[in-house]
């Protein structure tokens, strides 16, 4: 088994700066030049990115990872902001304006829908329709497979007996 290679902090910094200045080169080609495993180099890159964000930073969350409470709080905080102020607020939190618009419409749609009982009934009906369509699809697939098998057998039969007739 190969011994684990350790690298100095200076080497890591130089390697990362080379990766950042690589231009059109791939990370793998830079790793080959430095004689470092590409996965090691990628892990160093990930480590520097997560360290730059800092622990508990708002930027660590993707927009889809925000909880409903956080989304509502973000909508409240951003309410009334326009243009540059809104864009700056969004940049600080790693969002785009369209995320806020989508969250706002989601909250409005959720509050404007009918009762849960109606929604549950609709879901139940859709599941029943889905089951019926699946049964019909299975039946048609079986019929198609049977027809294909009959055609193959017919072709073999013709080939067999026409060959003997000659």
N, C-alpha and C positions, 0 to 999 in steps of 0.2 A: 504494500500500500504506500502511496506517495505521501511524504511528510507535508504538513500544512505550511504553506508559504506565508510569512509575515512581511508586511510592507511598512516602511516608516511613514509617519504623518506627512513629511515633506514630499515623499514620492506620491502619496495619494493626492495631495494638493496639486502637484504638477500634472498628474494624470488627469485630474478633473478639469484643470484649466485647459489642457490639450483637447479634451472632449468638448468643452464649451466652445473652443475656437476651431472645431474640426471642419466647418463649412459643409461641403457635400459628402464628406467621408462618413461611413457608418461607424457606430460605436464598436462593432466587431473588428473593423479594420484598424481602428485606433488601438484596441486591445491587443491585436496581433503585433502592431508596431512596438508596443510597450512590453510584449511578452507576458501579458496578464490575461487571465481567463475573462471572457466577455461578461459572464454572469457576475464575477467579482466587481468588475468596473460598473456594471449596472446597479449593483447593490450599493456601491459607494455613492453613485448619483442619487439613488433613492434616499440614502441617509442624509445627504446634504440638503436635499429638497425638504425632507421632513424636519430637519433641524432649523432650516430657514423659516419654516412656518411657525415653529414653536409649539409647545404642548398647550392644548386647550384653545388653540386659535380657531376663530370662526372660519378661516379659510380652509381648514382641514375638511370641512363638510362639503359634499357635493350638494347641489340644489335638491336632488331627489332624496337626500338623506335627512333633510330637515323634518322635524316633527311638526304636527299640526299646530301645536302651541307656538313653536318657533316661527312658523310661517305667519300665523296671525299677528304675533308680536312684530315681525318684520313689516307686515302690511301697515300696522299702526304707526310704526316709526317712520316709514317712508311716505305716509299719507301727507299730501300737501307739498312735497318736494317736486320740483320740475327741472327739466333739462339737465344742466351741468351738475346741480346739487344732487339730483336723483342718481345720475350716472356715477358720481363720486361715492355716494352712499353705497350703491350696488358694488362698485369696485372694491371697497373696503371689506365687503362681506363675501366676495367671490360669486356674485350673482349678476344676472342681466335683467334689464327692465322687463323682458318678455317672461321671465320666471315669475315676477311679481304679478304681471297681468294674468298669467295662467292660474296662479294661486288665488287671485281675487275672483276669477270666474268660477273656479272650483268651489270656493266657499259660497258664492251666490247660488250656484247650481245645487249644492247640497242642501241649502236652507229652503230652496224653492220647490223641492220635489215633494211628492205626496207622502202619505204615511208609510211606515215600514211594512205594514200589512199588505198594502198594495204592491210594494216592491217585492216582497216575498212571494206573493201570488204570481207576479210577472215572471220571476226567476223560475218558479216551479213550472209554469206553462212552457217557458223556453227549454227547460230540461226535458220535458215530455216530448216536445217537438224534436229535440236533438236525438232522443232515443229512437223515435220513429224513423227519422231520417237515416240513422245508423243501421237500423234493421233493413230498411229498403236498400241501402247501399250494399250491405252484405249479401242480400238476396240476389241483386243484380250482378255482383262480382262472381257469385257461385254459378249463375246462369251463363255468364260470359266464359268462365273457365270450362264449363261443360261443353259449350259450343265449340270452343277452341280444341278441346280434346277430341270431339267428334270429327272435326275437320281433319285433324292429324291422322286419326284412324282411317278415315275415308281415303285420304291421300295414300297411306301405306297399303291399303287394300287394293286400290287401283294399280299401284306400282307392282304389287306382288302378282296379281292375276293377269295383268296385261303383259308382264314379262313371261309368264308361262304360255300364253296364247300365241306368241310369236314363234 
